[in-house]
């Protein structure tokens, strides 16, 4: 639920977040907080204090170009929850956002979004329906035209037992910079939820931590 700032490698003064961040300063061995972004009043926006910052789950995407001193709203105000942001290491104006969407009801502002102009515009590039969320997104560091995404069918509920999920999401790959996508299914179970990681030594190796559909008679199974 919490995300660290995404800082492009070529521009250490620029950061993009799907959560808002407050800056922490140490003075006389005491920590003081200076808030540079505020959280929505929505009940699903929460915060956590860490060693160097206060992290607040926000309901839109924000961008800083001064190393976190100030933050600019970029959009996706109706998303309510953002799972991940992937910034192109070779072009900090290009990034992808995995949008979870409303936790307690359907909405269309969810899925995978792309910006090529530093967040001035955000375009939905991978979407299935109003219940399918964008859960993760990664850019291949060796080939920025290769992008991986995980989609998750899910809905929370105020009533115990009313939440639901399903296998209508899955893992997707784009080789044209996020314009078109194809599902990855070979060797994989029916996927409910997945989180992704690209090998640092070989970007052609993709790892997926998967919550898969249990077979008949099984309680559950972990797939890595």
TINUTOR-973525 format. One record per residue: y, z, x of N, C-alpha, C in turn. Coordinates in steps of 0.02 Angstrom, whole numbers, padded with zeros to 5 digits, always signed. Each point is the difference from the previous one (the first is absolute). Layout:
! TINUTOR-973525
YZXYZXYZX ...
//
This chain:
! TINUTOR-973525
-00060+00000+00040+00060+00000-00040+00063+00000+00043 -00007+00014+00064+00057+00004+00044-00003-00054+00052 +00057-00026+00020+00003-00058+00044+00051+00011+00054 -00017-00017+00062+00048+00003+00055+00044-00062-00002 +00060+00004+00030+00043-00059+00002-00032-00057+00037 +00013-00061-00024-00024-00061+00032+00056-00029+00042 -00006+00004+00066+00053-00022+00045-00021-00063+00036 +00036-00056-00010-00017-00061+00037+00004+00011+00075 -00046-00029+00037-00003+00012+00072+00058-00031+00037 +00033-00050-00028+00055-00033+00035+00067+00032-00017 +00003+00043-00049+00064+00029-00021-00012+00072-00020 +00009+00045+00048-00016+00071-00012+00051+00034-00044 +00054-00034-00017+00050+00030-00045-00013-00017-00072 -00050-00042-00014-00015-00020-00069-00065+00031-00022 +00001+00029-00060-00061+00028-00029-00001-00016-00074 -00059-00010-00028-00007-00014-00071-00052+00047-00028 +00015+00029-00057-00045+00050-00030-00009-00012-00073 -00057+00022-00025-00012+00003-00071+00009+00071-00024 +00019+00044+00045+00018+00068-00016+00068+00012+00031 +00037+00048-00026+00064+00016+00031-00009+00057+00050 +00040+00000+00051-00009+00047+00055+00064+00038+00013 -00006+00064+00014+00057+00040+00021-00007+00015+00074 +00054+00001+00035-00001+00011+00072+00000+00074+00015 -00037+00020+00051-00004+00069+00021+00030+00007+00070 +00043+00047+00009+00032+00012+00064-00015+00071+00023 -00018+00008+00063-00013+00067+00027+00063+00025+00035 +00022+00059-00020+00058+00031+00030-00016+00074+00013 +00005+00020+00062-00014+00069+00018-00069+00022-00023 -00049-00045+00010-00070+00012-00018-00011+00008-00075 +00051-00017-00040-00007+00003-00072+00006-00072-00027 -00034-00013-00053+00000-00067-00028+00048-00003-00059 +00044-00049+00002+00044-00012-00057-00014-00070-00025 +00008-00009-00065-00016-00064-00030+00064-00033-00026 +00007-00064+00014+00056-00038-00027-00030-00056-00040 +00009+00002-00066-00032-00049-00043+00036-00066+00003 -00038-00053+00014+00029-00067+00002-00025-00044-00056 -00043+00026-00042-00023-00036-00059-00025+00050-00050 +00009-00013-00064-00019+00047-00051-00059-00027-00040 -00037+00046-00029-00059-00019-00039+00019-00012-00072 -00041-00038-00035+00010-00010-00071-00016+00065-00037 +00027+00007-00059-00014+00060-00039-00068-00005-00034 -00034-00056+00007-00065-00009-00030-00049+00052+00025 -00045+00022-00043-00046+00054+00017-00050-00020+00054 -00009-00066+00013-00049-00020+00050+00031-00008+00069 +00062+00020+00009+00032-00002+00066-00004+00069+00031 -00034+00006+00056-00010+00065+00032+00023-00003+00071 +00003+00058+00032+00024+00001+00069-00045+00045+00042 +00005-00008+00067-00038+00040+00046+00042+00009+00063 +00003+00061+00026+00036+00013+00061-00047-00006+00059 +00020-00039+00051-00039-00008+00061+00040+00027+00058 -00028-00006+00060+00032+00029+00059+00069-00029+00013 +00010-00064-00017+00063-00032+00017+00036-00030-00060 -00029+00003-00058+00033-00031-00056-00025+00029-00066 +00038-00014-00053-00023+00014-00067-00017-00068-00031 -00061-00007-00023-00022-00064-00029+00001+00007-00075 +00031-00047-00034+00006+00001-00073-00028-00064-00028 -00045+00005-00047-00026-00060-00031+00055-00028-00045 +00020-00061+00011+00053-00030-00038-00027-00050-00049 +00042-00028-00042-00021-00047-00051+00029-00069+00013 +00015-00016+00062+00021-00067+00019-00004-00007+00075 +00013-00059+00026-00001-00013+00072+00069+00010+00028 +00004+00031+00060+00064+00012+00033-00004-00025+00071 +00058-00015+00029+00004-00027+00067+00057+00034+00038 -00014+00016+00064+00051+00027+00044+00008-00046+00060 +00062-00013+00019+00015-00040+00060+00035+00041+00053 +00003+00066-00010+00032+00044+00049-00045+00058+00019 -00064-00016+00007-00051+00049+00022-00006+00059-00048 +00011-00012-00064-00012+00052-00050+00060+00041-00020 +00059-00015+00026+00060+00038-00018+00020-00014-00073 -00009-00061-00021+00017-00018-00069-00052-00049-00026 -00005-00004-00066-00052-00041-00031+00029-00042-00056 -00024-00061-00005+00022-00047-00052-00058-00015-00046 +00014+00001-00065-00050-00017-00049-00012-00075+00001 -00064-00020+00000-00016-00071+00002-00026-00026-00066 -00029+00041-00041-00026-00024-00063-00065+00034-00019 -00037-00031-00047-00062+00027-00027+00012+00068-00032 +00055+00006-00036+00019+00064-00030-00048+00022-00054 -00036-00047-00030-00047+00018-00054-00071+00010+00026 -00009-00002+00066-00067+00007+00028-00026+00072-00006 +00043+00048+00008-00015+00072-00002-00042+00024+00058 -00050-00038+00023-00040+00021+00058-00014-00060+00045 +00011+00010+00066-00013-00052+00049-00051+00026+00049 -00053-00040+00012-00056+00023+00042+00009-00016+00073 +00027-00059+00017+00004-00021+00070+00052-00054+00009 +00026-00004+00062+00046-00053+00020-00023-00026+00067 -00003-00066+00007-00018-00032+00063+00058-00044+00023 +00026+00014+00060+00057-00038+00027-00025-00046+00055 +00022-00062-00002-00018-00049+00051+00029+00021+00067 -00042+00011+00051+00023+00022+00065+00043-00052+00035 -00006-00063-00020+00038-00053+00031+00062-00019-00038 +00005+00022-00062+00058-00015-00043+00013+00059-00046 +00045+00045+00018+00011+00061-00041+00029-00014-00069 +00022-00060-00013+00025-00017-00067-00057-00018-00047 -00060-00006+00026-00058-00018-00041-00046+00060-00007 -00015+00019-00061-00045+00056-00011-00033-00005-00069 -00055+00037-00007-00038+00002-00062-00001+00072-00027 -00003+00006-00065-00002+00066-00032-00059+00002-00048 -00042+00051+00007-00055+00012-00047+00025+00050-00052 +00006-00022-00061+00030+00039-00054-00053+00026-00047 -00004+00067-00007-00049+00030-00045+00021-00006-00073 +00064+00005-00014+00023-00003-00069-00002+00066-00036 +00011-00001-00065+00001+00061-00039-00068+00035+00002 +00000+00066+00012-00065+00035+00002-00028+00015-00069 +00043+00005-00051-00024+00022-00066+00007-00053-00054 +00010-00062+00019+00005-00053-00049+00004-00068+00032 -00014-00053-00037+00002-00067+00029+00071-00023+00013 +00008-00041+00052+00063-00034+00012-00013-00060+00045 +00044-00048-00001-00010-00062+00037+00027+00003+00071 +00041+00050+00016+00027+00005+00068-00050+00038+00044 -00053-00034+00017-00053+00026+00043-00034-00059+00033 -00040+00014+00052-00031-00053+00037+00030-00006+00070 -00001-00060+00029+00026-00011+00068+00063-00042-00004 +00053+00024+00033+00065-00035+00002+00016-00020+00072 +00039-00053+00007+00020-00025+00066+00075-00012+00002 +00029+00017+00057+00070-00017+00013+00004-00037+00067 +00042-00052+00002+00011-00036+00062+00073+00003+00022 +00040+00039-00036+00072+00005+00014+00023+00072+00007 -00043+00042+00028+00019+00069+00012+00006+00043-00062 -00031-00022-00055+00001+00039-00061+00052-00021-00050 +00040-00050+00015+00049-00025-00048-00034-00024-00063 -00059-00031+00008-00041-00019-00056-00072+00020+00014 -00036+00019-00053-00070+00019+00004-00038-00042-00051 -00051-00037+00023-00038-00045-00043-00071+00024-00008 -00023+00003-00062-00070+00019-00013-00046-00057+00021 -00046+00014+00047-00043-00053+00026-00074+00011-00016 -00018+00061-00019-00070+00014-00021+00002+00048-00058 -00025-00023-00058+00003+00040-00061-00059-00020-00044 -00031+00050-00032-00056-00015-00045+00018+00017-00072 +00019+00063-00013+00019+00020-00067+00040+00065+00004 +00020+00026-00057+00045+00058-00002-00036+00066+00015 -00065-00002+00012-00037+00060+00019-00026-00004+00072 +00009-00055+00035-00026-00008+00068+00055+00009+00051 -00009+00051+00043+00052+00020+00047-00012-00031+00069 +00054-00007+00038-00005-00016+00071-00010+00065+00038 -00058+00008+00034-00016+00063+00032+00010+00000+00076 -00002-00060+00031+00009-00004+00072+00019-00071+00019 +00036-00008+00056+00017-00067+00025+00010+00004+00075 -00026-00050+00037+00004-00002+00072+00015-00071+00023 +00039-00006+00054+00014-00065+00031-00038-00002+00066 -00036-00054+00013-00035-00009+00063+00052-00004+00056 -00002+00047+00049+00051+00000+00053-00002-00062+00045 -00058-00033+00002-00007-00060+00042+00019-00064-00038 -00002+00003-00066+00015-00058-00042+00034+00024-00064 +00067+00000-00002+00035+00027-00058-00011-00039-00065 -00031-00059+00005-00016-00037-00061-00063+00027-00034 -00038+00042+00037-00060+00030-00029+00018+00070-00026 -00011+00010-00064+00018+00063-00033-00060+00023-00041 -00014+00064+00003-00054+00030-00040+00030+00048-00051 -00031+00004-00058+00024+00045-00053-00059+00029-00038 +00010+00060-00026-00050+00033-00043+00031+00012-00068 -00036-00019-00052+00022+00011-00069-00045+00051-00033 +00028+00040-00045-00035+00057-00029+00015+00005-00074 -00051-00006-00041+00008+00010-00072-00002+00075-00014 +00055+00028-00024+00001+00072-00010+00055+00020-00049 -00010+00056-00033+00050+00030-00043-00012+00074-00005 +00051+00039+00013-00006+00072-00006+00012+00020-00073 -00011+00065-00014+00008+00023-00069+00025+00071-00001 +00042+00015-00048+00022+00069-00011-00057+00042-00030 -00047-00033-00031-00056+00034-00033-00060-00002+00046 -00032+00057+00012-00058+00003+00044-00055-00047-00025 -00024-00041+00046-00053-00047-00018+00026-00066-00027 +00066-00006-00006+00028-00062-00028+00015-00053+00051 -00005+00016+00065+00013-00049+00052-00057-00050+00004 +00014-00058+00028-00053-00049+00007+00013-00044+00061 -00052-00032+00023+00004-00048+00055-00056-00050-00008 +00001-00052+00042-00051-00050-00006-00005-00044+00061 -00042-00049-00003-00014-00043+00058+00035-00068-00006 +00053-00003-00037+00035-00064-00009+00051-00016+00053 +00005+00044+00051+00047-00012+00054-00033-00035+00058 -00006+00035+00058-00035-00027+00057+00045-00012+00060 -00028-00032+00051+00035-00014+00063+00015-00075+00002 +00061-00017+00019+00022-00069+00000+00028-00019+00069 -00003-00065+00015+00026-00025+00063+00043-00063-00013 +00056-00004+00035+00043-00059-00002+00007-00027+00071 -00003-00065+00007+00009-00032+00065+00062-00044+00002 +00040+00003-00053+00062-00039-00002+00061+00044-00012 -00003+00060+00028+00058+00044-00004+00009+00034-00066 -00053+00004-00041+00005+00037-00063+00013-00044-00060 +00000-00066+00008+00013-00044-00057-00061-00007-00044 -00059-00009+00031-00063-00002-00038-00048+00050+00029 -00048+00023-00042-00046+00053+00019-00070-00018-00022 -00050+00024+00038-00069-00007-00021-00034+00068+00007 -00045+00017-00046-00035+00065+00004-00052-00002+00055 -00009+00058+00034-00052+00008+00050-00057+00039-00033 -00059-00031-00003-00056+00030-00036-00064+00004+00041 -00007-00042+00052-00063-00002+00038-00014+00067+00033 -00059+00028-00014-00021+00062+00031+00032+00062-00030 +00038-00007-00053+00035+00057-00030-00030+00017-00068 +00003+00064-00019-00022+00020-00067+00055-00017-00050 -00012+00014-00063+00053-00004-00050+00051+00055+00016 +00061-00020+00013+00050+00047+00027+00043+00029-00056 +00006+00066+00001+00047+00034-00045+00067+00008+00037 -00002+00030+00060+00061+00011+00039-00017-00010+00073 +00049-00026+00039-00012-00010+00072+00064+00011+00039 -00008+00028+00060+00055+00006+00048-00021-00039+00063 +00047-00034+00031-00016-00048+00052+00030+00019+00068 -00031-00025+00053+00026+00009+00068-00023-00059+00042 +00046-00026+00042-00016-00055+00046-00012+00029+00069 -00053-00022+00032-00017+00025+00067+00057-00016+00049 +00020+00049+00040+00053-00010+00049-00024-00042+00059 -00064-00003+00013-00026-00039+00057-00019-00070-00020 -00011-00012-00065-00020-00066-00023+00024-00007-00072 +00054-00036-00011+00029-00004-00067-00044-00039-00049 -00053-00031+00025-00046-00034-00046-00048+00049-00033 +00001+00062+00023-00044+00052-00028+00039+00041-00051 -00023+00001-00061+00032+00037-00054-00047+00055-00023 +00026+00061-00004-00038+00056-00025+00023+00016-00071 -00047+00021-00042+00017+00019-00069-00037+00064-00019 +00037+00050-00020-00030+00061-00029+00000-00010-00075 -00059-00002-00029-00008-00024-00069-00030+00053-00045 +00028+00006-00060-00032+00035-00055-00034-00054-00041 -00067-00003+00004-00038-00054-00032-00033+00023-00064 -00023-00048-00039-00034+00015-00062-00070+00026+00016 -00017+00059-00025-00067+00028+00011-00053-00040-00038 -00057-00009+00033-00055-00035-00033-00031+00044-00053 -00039-00030-00043-00032+00038-00055-00043+00056+00028 +00009+00060-00026-00038+00058+00022+00030+00037+00058 +00054-00027+00031+00032+00032+00056+00062+00038-00023 +00015+00054+00035+00061+00037-00014+00060-00035+00032 -00010-00025+00060+00054-00034+00035-00022-00022+00068 +00038-00043+00031-00017-00025+00067+00064-00015+00037 +00001+00018+00064+00058-00014+00042-00013-00061+00041 +00049-00045+00003-00006-00061+00040+00057-00002+00049 -00014-00015+00063+00052-00005+00051-00008-00067+00035 
//
